[in-house]
């Protein structure tokens, strides 16, 4: 099968989120399919090899999106008629590239899919105007796709149900492929003899990695640590702020001001291939996410990375975590991300180090059974096959 994929993906601002597409392209090619993937910016690390379609952008506010749309559309037309794909995958910002295809007779045009991993806005945190604007844009885009596309893919069953209820999609036209993990790279056996760095030796280490923001429970975790009078408990935070320089400086200052007990070790972002090493240093992962619609529609990639590394996870008791871990002992659920509840969960893990370490092994089994990237690639390919059969019927 030949697949052309045009997400709104950019090497610079999406550097902490690009793993999904790199791993999916690798696995789909490994399954014998031919995939070409468009990414904006320079592929300086050679992450995508021969599958990479470059899109030129002007990295300035207004010009970024305009240049992406113009150059992306040109590249789409060129590669669509050059490749003659069996399926084309867009996202909510690139669906308009498909306009020339809808005039082709349906039997001869490729399968058209919109891949909307998660909502493009957090209504609990964005301004009313921004929420209204993005809701309206999403509604308009989905109406177009519902009329002319064959199907849609999303990241969780929870979001699938939301899409069906809100936008009137039939469940049979909505496929689900979740976040995944490279279970060979994220394997605890690789780091059995790996020594901790000096600044972590003799400490009970909590960990969170990825994007640093106010909607990932990091500040609630720090407030919980401030309530614990134990200097040997710390949080290792590996990541960065994915907004402008002023926002980055503000959040870093806020982190420093919140960390009154000096429990935080803030480390710069590293490549996905290096993340397993840092996870191996921790005793327990923590994901004190707020129980909001956005996260319940989501499936954070770091969750399955922690599971694959056999780490127990302190997390909020909500759908997105329950769906993956259910009642497994590798999950230490808290009712909400109130700092006092987090403090109690942290102390439980601290006082029962050996017990929760053994529980972490159950998470490895979950990752191996359901969350490898190969499994997600197969889910996507199978859904495309279902859509092809429906069109022929």
MARMIDREN-206966 format. One record per residue (C-alpha): x, y, z; residue number from 0; residue in three letters. Coordinates in Angstrom, 1 decimal. Layout:
! residues N
+--------+--------+--------+-----+-----+
:     c1 :     c2 :     c3 :   i :  aa :
+--------+--------+--------+-----+-----+
:      X :      Y :      Z : NUM : ala :
...
+--------+--------+--------+-----+-----+
//
This chain:
! residues 393
+--------+--------+--------+-----+-----+
:     c1 :     c2 :     c3 :   i :  aa :
+--------+--------+--------+-----+-----+
:    0.0 :    0.0 :    0.0 :   0 : unk :
:    1.2 :    3.5 :   -0.9 :   1 : unk :
:    0.4 :    6.1 :    1.8 :   2 : unk :
:    1.0 :    9.9 :    1.6 :   3 : unk :
:    0.8 :   11.7 :    5.0 :   4 : unk :
:    0.6 :   15.4 :    5.5 :   5 : unk :
:    0.3 :   16.4 :    9.2 :   6 : unk :
:    1.0 :   19.9 :   10.3 :   7 : unk :
:    4.3 :   18.9 :   11.7 :   8 : unk :
:    7.3 :   21.2 :   12.2 :   9 : unk :
:   10.8 :   20.2 :   13.2 :  10 : unk :
:   11.3 :   23.2 :   15.5 :  11 : unk :
:    8.1 :   23.7 :   17.4 :  12 : unk :
:    7.1 :   20.0 :   17.4 :  13 : unk :
:   10.5 :   18.6 :   18.4 :  14 : unk :
:    9.1 :   17.1 :   21.6 :  15 : unk :
:    6.1 :   15.6 :   19.8 :  16 : unk :
:    7.7 :   14.3 :   16.6 :  17 : unk :
:    8.4 :   10.8 :   17.9 :  18 : unk :
:    4.9 :    9.5 :   16.9 :  19 : unk :
:    5.3 :   10.1 :   13.2 :  20 : unk :
:    9.0 :    9.0 :   13.1 :  21 : unk :
:    8.1 :    5.7 :   14.7 :  22 : unk :
:    4.9 :    5.2 :   12.7 :  23 : unk :
:    6.7 :    5.8 :    9.4 :  24 : unk :
:    9.4 :    3.3 :   10.4 :  25 : unk :
:    7.0 :    0.6 :   11.4 :  26 : unk :
:    4.7 :    1.1 :    8.4 :  27 : unk :
:    7.7 :    0.8 :    6.0 :  28 : unk :
:    8.7 :   -2.3 :    8.0 :  29 : unk :
:    5.3 :   -3.8 :    7.3 :  30 : unk :
:    6.0 :   -3.5 :    3.6 :  31 : unk :
:    4.1 :   -0.3 :    2.9 :  32 : unk :
:    5.5 :    2.7 :    1.0 :  33 : unk :
:    5.0 :    5.9 :    3.1 :  34 : unk :
:    6.0 :    9.5 :    2.4 :  35 : unk :
:    5.6 :   12.0 :    5.2 :  36 : unk :
:    5.7 :   15.8 :    5.0 :  37 : unk :
:    7.4 :   17.8 :    7.7 :  38 : unk :
:    8.1 :   21.5 :    7.7 :  39 : unk :
:   11.6 :   22.7 :    8.3 :  40 : unk :
:   15.0 :   21.1 :    8.0 :  41 : unk :
:   15.6 :   17.4 :    8.8 :  42 : unk :
:   18.9 :   18.2 :   10.4 :  43 : unk :
:   19.0 :   14.9 :   12.3 :  44 : unk :
:   18.0 :   12.8 :    9.4 :  45 : unk :
:   15.1 :   11.4 :   11.5 :  46 : unk :
:   12.9 :   10.4 :    8.6 :  47 : unk :
:   15.4 :    9.3 :    5.9 :  48 : unk :
:   13.9 :    8.7 :    2.5 :  49 : unk :
:   10.3 :    9.1 :    3.6 :  50 : unk :
:   10.7 :   12.8 :    4.3 :  51 : unk :
:    9.0 :   15.4 :    2.1 :  52 : unk :
:   10.4 :   18.9 :    3.1 :  53 : unk :
:    8.1 :   21.8 :    3.4 :  54 : unk :
:    9.7 :   25.3 :    3.4 :  55 : unk :
:    8.4 :   27.7 :    6.0 :  56 : unk :
:    9.2 :   31.2 :    7.1 :  57 : unk :
:    9.6 :   30.9 :   10.9 :  58 : unk :
:    7.8 :   34.1 :   11.8 :  59 : unk :
:    4.4 :   34.4 :   13.4 :  60 : unk :
:    2.0 :   35.2 :   10.6 :  61 : unk :
:    4.2 :   34.0 :    7.8 :  62 : unk :
:    4.7 :   30.5 :    9.4 :  63 : unk :
:    1.2 :   29.3 :    8.7 :  64 : unk :
:    0.9 :   31.1 :    5.3 :  65 : unk :
:    4.2 :   29.7 :    4.0 :  66 : unk :
:    3.3 :   26.2 :    5.4 :  67 : unk :
:   -0.1 :   26.2 :    3.5 :  68 : unk :
:    1.4 :   27.5 :    0.3 :  69 : unk :
:    4.5 :   25.3 :    0.2 :  70 : unk :
:    2.6 :   22.4 :    1.7 :  71 : unk :
:   -0.1 :   22.5 :   -1.0 :  72 : unk :
:    2.5 :   22.6 :   -3.8 :  73 : unk :
:    4.4 :   19.6 :   -2.3 :  74 : unk :
:    1.1 :   17.8 :   -1.9 :  75 : unk :
:    0.1 :   18.2 :   -5.5 :  76 : unk :
:    3.6 :   17.2 :   -6.8 :  77 : unk :
:    3.9 :   14.1 :   -4.6 :  78 : unk :
:    0.2 :   13.0 :   -5.0 :  79 : unk :
:    0.5 :   12.8 :   -8.8 :  80 : unk :
:    4.0 :   11.5 :   -8.7 :  81 : unk :
:    3.2 :    8.7 :   -6.1 :  82 : unk :
:   -0.4 :    7.9 :   -7.0 :  83 : unk :
:   -1.1 :    6.9 :   -3.3 :  84 : unk :
:   -3.7 :    4.4 :   -2.2 :  85 : unk :
:   -4.4 :    6.6 :    0.8 :  86 : unk :
:   -3.7 :   10.2 :    1.9 :  87 : unk :
:   -3.8 :   11.2 :    5.6 :  88 : unk :
:   -4.3 :   14.8 :    6.6 :  89 : unk :
:   -4.8 :   16.7 :    9.8 :  90 : unk :
:   -7.3 :   19.4 :   10.7 :  91 : unk :
:   -4.9 :   22.1 :    9.3 :  92 : unk :
:   -4.0 :   20.4 :    6.0 :  93 : unk :
:   -7.4 :   19.0 :    4.9 :  94 : unk :
:   -7.7 :   21.8 :    2.4 :  95 : unk :
:   -4.8 :   20.4 :    0.4 :  96 : unk :
:   -7.4 :   17.7 :   -0.7 :  97 : unk :
:   -9.7 :   20.2 :   -2.6 :  98 : unk :
:   -8.4 :   19.1 :   -6.1 :  99 : unk :
:   -9.0 :   15.5 :   -5.3 : 100 : unk :
:  -12.7 :   15.8 :   -4.4 : 101 : unk :
:  -13.5 :   16.5 :   -8.1 : 102 : unk :
:  -12.1 :   13.1 :   -9.1 : 103 : unk :
:  -14.6 :   10.3 :   -9.3 : 104 : unk :
:  -14.6 :    8.5 :   -6.0 : 105 : unk :
:  -13.5 :    5.1 :   -7.4 : 106 : unk :
:  -10.3 :    6.5 :   -8.7 : 107 : unk :
:   -9.3 :    8.9 :   -6.0 : 108 : unk :
:   -7.2 :    7.7 :   -3.0 : 109 : unk :
:   -8.7 :    6.9 :    0.4 : 110 : unk :
:   -8.9 :   10.2 :    2.3 : 111 : unk :
:   -8.5 :   10.3 :    6.0 : 112 : unk :
:   -8.2 :   13.1 :    8.6 : 113 : unk :
:   -6.0 :   12.1 :   11.5 : 114 : unk :
:   -7.2 :   14.3 :   14.4 : 115 : unk :
:   -5.1 :   12.9 :   17.3 : 116 : unk :
:   -6.6 :   15.1 :   19.9 : 117 : unk :
:   -8.7 :   18.3 :   20.1 : 118 : unk :
:   -6.7 :   21.3 :   18.8 : 119 : unk :
:   -7.6 :   23.5 :   21.8 : 120 : unk :
:   -7.9 :   23.2 :   25.6 : 121 : unk :
:  -11.2 :   24.9 :   26.4 : 122 : unk :
:  -10.5 :   24.8 :   30.1 : 123 : unk :
:   -7.4 :   27.0 :   29.6 : 124 : unk :
:   -7.8 :   29.0 :   26.4 : 125 : unk :
:   -9.7 :   32.3 :   26.3 : 126 : unk :
:  -13.3 :   32.2 :   25.3 : 127 : unk :
:  -12.6 :   33.8 :   22.0 : 128 : unk :
:   -9.8 :   31.4 :   21.1 : 129 : unk :
:  -11.9 :   28.4 :   22.1 : 130 : unk :
:  -14.8 :   29.7 :   20.0 : 131 : unk :
:  -12.5 :   30.3 :   17.1 : 132 : unk :
:  -10.9 :   26.8 :   17.2 : 133 : unk :
:  -14.3 :   25.1 :   17.9 : 134 : unk :
:  -15.8 :   26.8 :   14.8 : 135 : unk :
:  -12.8 :   25.9 :   12.7 : 136 : unk :
:  -12.8 :   22.3 :   13.8 : 137 : unk :
:  -16.6 :   22.1 :   13.2 : 138 : unk :
:  -16.2 :   23.5 :    9.7 : 139 : unk :
:  -13.2 :   21.2 :    8.9 : 140 : unk :
:  -15.0 :   18.1 :   10.2 : 141 : unk :
:  -18.1 :   19.0 :    8.2 : 142 : unk :
:  -16.0 :   19.1 :    5.0 : 143 : unk :
:  -14.3 :   15.8 :    5.9 : 144 : unk :
:  -17.6 :   14.1 :    6.7 : 145 : unk :
:  -18.9 :   15.0 :    3.3 : 146 : unk :
:  -15.8 :   14.1 :    1.2 : 147 : unk :
:  -13.4 :   12.0 :    3.2 : 148 : unk :
:  -13.7 :    8.2 :    3.8 : 149 : unk :
:  -12.8 :    8.3 :    7.5 : 150 : unk :
:  -11.1 :    9.8 :   10.5 : 151 : unk :
:   -8.6 :    8.5 :   13.0 : 152 : unk :
:   -8.2 :    9.6 :   16.6 : 153 : unk :
:   -6.1 :    8.6 :   19.6 : 154 : unk :
:   -8.6 :    7.1 :   22.1 : 155 : unk :
:  -12.0 :    5.5 :   22.2 : 156 : unk :
:  -13.1 :    8.3 :   24.5 : 157 : unk :
:  -12.3 :   10.9 :   21.8 : 158 : unk :
:  -13.9 :    8.7 :   19.2 : 159 : unk :
:  -17.2 :    8.7 :   21.2 : 160 : unk :
:  -16.9 :   12.5 :   21.5 : 161 : unk :
:  -16.4 :   12.9 :   17.7 : 162 : unk :
:  -19.3 :   10.7 :   16.9 : 163 : unk :
:  -21.6 :   12.5 :   19.3 : 164 : unk :
:  -20.5 :   16.1 :   18.6 : 165 : unk :
:  -19.9 :   15.9 :   14.8 : 166 : unk :
:  -22.3 :   13.1 :   13.8 : 167 : unk :
:  -19.7 :   10.6 :   12.6 : 168 : unk :
:  -20.6 :    7.0 :   12.3 : 169 : unk :
:  -18.5 :    4.9 :   14.6 : 170 : unk :
:  -17.5 :    2.6 :   11.7 : 171 : unk :
:  -15.8 :    5.6 :   10.0 : 172 : unk :
:  -13.7 :    6.4 :   13.0 : 173 : unk :
:  -10.5 :    4.4 :   13.6 : 174 : unk :
:   -8.4 :    4.5 :   16.7 : 175 : unk :
:   -4.6 :    4.2 :   17.0 : 176 : unk :
:   -3.0 :    5.3 :   20.2 : 177 : unk :
:    0.4 :    6.5 :   21.4 : 178 : unk :
:    3.0 :    3.8 :   21.3 : 179 : unk :
:    6.5 :    2.9 :   22.5 : 180 : unk :
:    9.6 :    1.3 :   21.1 : 181 : unk :
:    9.7 :   -1.6 :   23.5 : 182 : unk :
:   13.2 :   -2.6 :   22.6 : 183 : unk :
:   14.6 :    0.9 :   23.1 : 184 : unk :
:   12.5 :    1.4 :   26.3 : 185 : unk :
:   13.6 :   -1.8 :   28.0 : 186 : unk :
:   14.7 :   -1.8 :   31.6 : 187 : unk :
:   17.1 :   -4.7 :   30.9 : 188 : unk :
:   19.3 :   -2.3 :   28.9 : 189 : unk :
:   20.0 :   -0.2 :   32.0 : 190 : unk :
:   20.4 :   -2.7 :   34.8 : 191 : unk :
:   24.0 :   -1.7 :   35.3 : 192 : unk :
:   23.6 :    2.0 :   34.5 : 193 : unk :
:   24.7 :    4.1 :   37.5 : 194 : unk :
:   22.8 :    7.1 :   38.6 : 195 : unk :
:   24.4 :   10.5 :   38.2 : 196 : unk :
:   25.9 :   11.9 :   41.4 : 197 : unk :
:   23.1 :   14.4 :   42.0 : 198 : unk :
:   20.5 :   11.6 :   42.2 : 199 : unk :
:   22.5 :    9.1 :   44.2 : 200 : unk :
:   20.8 :    8.1 :   47.5 : 201 : unk :
:   17.5 :    9.8 :   46.6 : 202 : unk :
:   14.0 :    8.7 :   45.9 : 203 : unk :
:   13.5 :   10.1 :   42.4 : 204 : unk :
:   10.2 :   11.0 :   40.8 : 205 : unk :
:   10.2 :   11.8 :   37.1 : 206 : unk :
:    8.2 :   13.6 :   34.5 : 207 : unk :
:    9.5 :   14.5 :   31.0 : 208 : unk :
:    8.3 :   16.3 :   27.9 : 209 : unk :
:    6.6 :   19.6 :   27.4 : 210 : unk :
:    6.6 :   21.9 :   30.5 : 211 : unk :
:    3.4 :   23.8 :   31.0 : 212 : unk :
:    0.7 :   24.6 :   33.5 : 213 : unk :
:   -1.7 :   21.9 :   32.3 : 214 : unk :
:    0.5 :   18.8 :   33.2 : 215 : unk :
:    0.4 :   19.0 :   37.0 : 216 : unk :
:    4.0 :   19.9 :   37.4 : 217 : unk :
:    3.3 :   22.8 :   39.8 : 218 : unk :
:    0.9 :   20.7 :   41.8 : 219 : unk :
:    3.6 :   18.1 :   42.2 : 220 : unk :
:    6.1 :   20.7 :   43.4 : 221 : unk :
:    3.6 :   22.0 :   45.9 : 222 : unk :
:    3.2 :   18.5 :   47.2 : 223 : unk :
:    6.9 :   18.1 :   47.5 : 224 : unk :
:    7.1 :   21.3 :   49.5 : 225 : unk :
:    4.8 :   19.7 :   52.1 : 226 : unk :
:    7.2 :   16.8 :   52.6 : 227 : unk :
:   10.1 :   17.4 :   55.0 : 228 : unk :
:   12.4 :   14.8 :   53.3 : 229 : unk :
:   15.4 :   16.2 :   51.4 : 230 : unk :
:   16.1 :   12.8 :   49.8 : 231 : unk :
:   12.9 :   13.0 :   47.7 : 232 : unk :
:   13.2 :   14.9 :   44.4 : 233 : unk :
:   11.6 :   15.5 :   41.1 : 234 : unk :
:   13.6 :   15.1 :   37.9 : 235 : unk :
:   12.0 :   17.1 :   35.2 : 236 : unk :
:   13.4 :   16.6 :   31.7 : 237 : unk :
:   11.9 :   18.9 :   29.0 : 238 : unk :
:   11.3 :   22.4 :   27.8 : 239 : unk :
:    8.6 :   25.1 :   27.3 : 240 : unk :
:    7.2 :   25.0 :   23.8 : 241 : unk :
:    6.2 :   28.6 :   23.6 : 242 : unk :
:    8.0 :   31.9 :   23.0 : 243 : unk :
:   11.1 :   33.1 :   24.9 : 244 : unk :
:    9.1 :   35.3 :   27.3 : 245 : unk :
:    6.7 :   32.5 :   28.2 : 246 : unk :
:    9.6 :   30.1 :   28.7 : 247 : unk :
:   11.4 :   32.5 :   31.0 : 248 : unk :
:    8.2 :   33.2 :   33.0 : 249 : unk :
:    7.5 :   29.5 :   33.5 : 250 : unk :
:   11.1 :   28.7 :   34.5 : 251 : unk :
:   11.0 :   31.5 :   37.1 : 252 : unk :
:    7.6 :   30.3 :   38.3 : 253 : unk :
:    9.1 :   26.8 :   38.7 : 254 : unk :
:   12.0 :   28.2 :   40.7 : 255 : unk :
:    9.6 :   30.2 :   42.9 : 256 : unk :
:    7.4 :   27.2 :   43.5 : 257 : unk :
:   10.3 :   24.9 :   44.4 : 258 : unk :
:   10.8 :   26.4 :   47.9 : 259 : unk :
:   12.1 :   23.0 :   49.2 : 260 : unk :
:   14.6 :   22.7 :   46.4 : 261 : unk :
:   13.3 :   19.3 :   45.4 : 262 : unk :
:   13.5 :   20.0 :   41.6 : 263 : unk :
:   16.2 :   18.9 :   39.2 : 264 : unk :
:   15.3 :   20.6 :   35.9 : 265 : unk :
:   17.2 :   19.1 :   33.0 : 266 : unk :
:   17.2 :   20.2 :   29.3 : 267 : unk :
:   15.3 :   18.1 :   26.7 : 268 : unk :
:   17.1 :   15.1 :   25.2 : 269 : unk :
:   16.3 :   13.0 :   22.1 : 270 : unk :
:   13.7 :   10.2 :   22.4 : 271 : unk :
:   16.5 :    7.7 :   22.2 : 272 : unk :
:   18.1 :    9.1 :   25.4 : 273 : unk :
:   14.8 :    9.3 :   27.4 : 274 : unk :
:   15.0 :    5.6 :   28.5 : 275 : unk :
:   18.3 :    6.2 :   30.2 : 276 : unk :
:   16.8 :    9.0 :   32.3 : 277 : unk :
:   13.7 :    7.0 :   33.1 : 278 : unk :
:   16.0 :    4.2 :   34.4 : 279 : unk :
:   17.3 :    6.7 :   37.0 : 280 : unk :
:   13.9 :    7.2 :   38.6 : 281 : unk :
:   12.0 :    5.2 :   41.2 : 282 : unk :
:    8.6 :    6.3 :   40.2 : 283 : unk :
:    7.0 :    8.4 :   37.4 : 284 : unk :
:    4.4 :   11.0 :   38.3 : 285 : unk :
:    1.7 :   12.4 :   36.0 : 286 : unk :
:   -0.5 :   14.6 :   38.1 : 287 : unk :
:   -2.6 :   15.8 :   35.2 : 288 : unk :
:   -5.8 :   17.7 :   35.8 : 289 : unk :
:   -9.0 :   15.7 :   35.2 : 290 : unk :
:  -10.2 :   17.7 :   32.2 : 291 : unk :
:  -11.8 :   16.8 :   28.9 : 292 : unk :
:   -8.6 :   17.4 :   26.9 : 293 : unk :
:   -6.6 :   14.8 :   28.8 : 294 : unk :
:   -9.4 :   12.3 :   28.9 : 295 : unk :
:   -9.5 :   12.5 :   25.1 : 296 : unk :
:   -5.8 :   11.9 :   25.1 : 297 : unk :
:   -3.2 :    9.1 :   25.5 : 298 : unk :
:    0.1 :   10.7 :   26.5 : 299 : unk :
:    3.1 :    9.0 :   25.0 : 300 : unk :
:    5.2 :    9.3 :   28.1 : 301 : unk :
:    2.6 :    7.1 :   29.9 : 302 : unk :
:    3.4 :    4.1 :   27.8 : 303 : unk :
:    7.2 :    4.9 :   27.9 : 304 : unk :
:    7.1 :    4.7 :   31.7 : 305 : unk :
:    5.2 :    1.5 :   31.5 : 306 : unk :
:    7.6 :   -0.1 :   29.1 : 307 : unk :
:   10.5 :    0.9 :   31.4 : 308 : unk :
:    8.7 :   -1.0 :   34.3 : 309 : unk :
:    8.2 :    2.1 :   36.4 : 310 : unk :
:    5.2 :    2.6 :   38.7 : 311 : unk :
:    3.2 :    5.7 :   38.0 : 312 : unk :
:    1.5 :    8.2 :   40.4 : 313 : unk :
:   -1.4 :    9.6 :   38.4 : 314 : unk :
:   -4.8 :   11.1 :   38.5 : 315 : unk :
:   -7.7 :    8.7 :   38.6 : 316 : unk :
:   -9.3 :    9.5 :   35.2 : 317 : unk :
:  -10.3 :    7.7 :   32.0 : 318 : unk :
:   -7.0 :    8.2 :   30.1 : 319 : unk :
:   -5.0 :    6.4 :   32.7 : 320 : unk :
:   -7.7 :    3.8 :   33.8 : 321 : unk :
:   -8.1 :    2.7 :   30.1 : 322 : unk :
:   -4.5 :    1.8 :   29.8 : 323 : unk :
:   -3.6 :    0.5 :   33.3 : 324 : unk :
:   -7.1 :   -0.4 :   34.7 : 325 : unk :
:   -6.6 :   -1.9 :   38.2 : 326 : unk :
:   -2.9 :   -2.8 :   37.7 : 327 : unk :
:   -0.8 :   -2.3 :   40.8 : 328 : unk :
:    1.7 :   -0.3 :   38.6 : 329 : unk :
:   -0.7 :    2.6 :   38.9 : 330 : unk :
:   -0.9 :    4.6 :   42.1 : 331 : unk :
:   -4.1 :    6.5 :   41.6 : 332 : unk :
:   -5.0 :    9.8 :   43.3 : 333 : unk :
:   -8.6 :   11.1 :   43.4 : 334 : unk :
:   -7.5 :   14.4 :   41.9 : 335 : unk :
:   -4.2 :   16.4 :   41.7 : 336 : unk :
:   -4.7 :   18.3 :   44.9 : 337 : unk :
:   -1.2 :   18.7 :   46.4 : 338 : unk :
:   -2.2 :   17.0 :   49.7 : 339 : unk :
:   -3.4 :   13.9 :   47.9 : 340 : unk :
:   -0.2 :   13.9 :   45.8 : 341 : unk :
:    1.9 :   14.2 :   49.0 : 342 : unk :
:    0.2 :   11.1 :   50.4 : 343 : unk :
:    0.8 :    9.1 :   47.2 : 344 : unk :
:    4.4 :   10.1 :   47.1 : 345 : unk :
:    5.0 :    9.2 :   50.7 : 346 : unk :
:    3.3 :    5.8 :   50.1 : 347 : unk :
:    5.7 :    5.0 :   47.3 : 348 : unk :
:    8.6 :    6.4 :   49.3 : 349 : unk :
:    7.8 :    4.1 :   52.3 : 350 : unk :
:    7.2 :    1.1 :   50.1 : 351 : unk :
:   10.0 :    1.4 :   47.6 : 352 : unk :
:   10.6 :   -2.3 :   47.0 : 353 : unk :
:    6.9 :   -3.1 :   46.7 : 354 : unk :
:    6.1 :   -0.4 :   44.1 : 355 : unk :
:    9.3 :   -1.3 :   42.2 : 356 : unk :
:    8.0 :   -4.9 :   41.8 : 357 : unk :
:    4.6 :   -3.5 :   40.8 : 358 : unk :
:    6.3 :   -1.6 :   38.0 : 359 : unk :
:    7.0 :   -4.9 :   36.2 : 360 : unk :
:    3.3 :   -5.2 :   35.5 : 361 : unk :
:    3.4 :   -2.0 :   33.4 : 362 : unk :
:    6.0 :   -3.6 :   31.1 : 363 : unk :
:    3.5 :   -6.4 :   30.4 : 364 : unk :
:    0.9 :   -3.8 :   29.4 : 365 : unk :
:    3.2 :   -2.0 :   27.0 : 366 : unk :
:    4.3 :   -5.3 :   25.4 : 367 : unk :
:    0.8 :   -6.5 :   24.9 : 368 : unk :
:   -0.9 :   -3.5 :   23.5 : 369 : unk :
:    1.2 :   -0.4 :   23.0 : 370 : unk :
:    4.2 :   -1.1 :   20.7 : 371 : unk :
:    4.5 :    1.1 :   17.6 : 372 : unk :
:    4.1 :   -1.9 :   15.4 : 373 : unk :
:    0.7 :   -2.6 :   17.0 : 374 : unk :
:   -0.3 :    1.1 :   16.3 : 375 : unk :
:    0.9 :    0.9 :   12.7 : 376 : unk :
:   -1.1 :   -2.3 :   12.2 : 377 : unk :
:   -4.2 :   -0.6 :   13.7 : 378 : unk :
:   -3.9 :    2.2 :   11.2 : 379 : unk :
:   -3.2 :    0.0 :    8.2 : 380 : unk :
:   -6.1 :   -2.3 :    9.1 : 381 : unk :
:   -8.5 :    0.7 :    9.3 : 382 : unk :
:   -7.4 :    1.9 :    5.8 : 383 : unk :
:   -8.1 :   -1.6 :    4.6 : 384 : unk :
:  -11.6 :   -1.5 :    6.1 : 385 : unk :
:  -12.3 :    1.8 :    4.4 : 386 : unk :
:  -11.1 :    0.4 :    1.0 : 387 : unk :
:  -13.5 :   -2.5 :    1.4 : 388 : unk :
:  -16.4 :   -0.2 :    2.2 : 389 : unk :
:  -15.7 :    1.9 :   -0.9 : 390 : unk :
:  -15.8 :   -1.2 :   -3.1 : 391 : unk :
:  -19.0 :   -2.6 :   -1.5 : 392 : unk :
+--------+--------+--------+-----+-----+
//
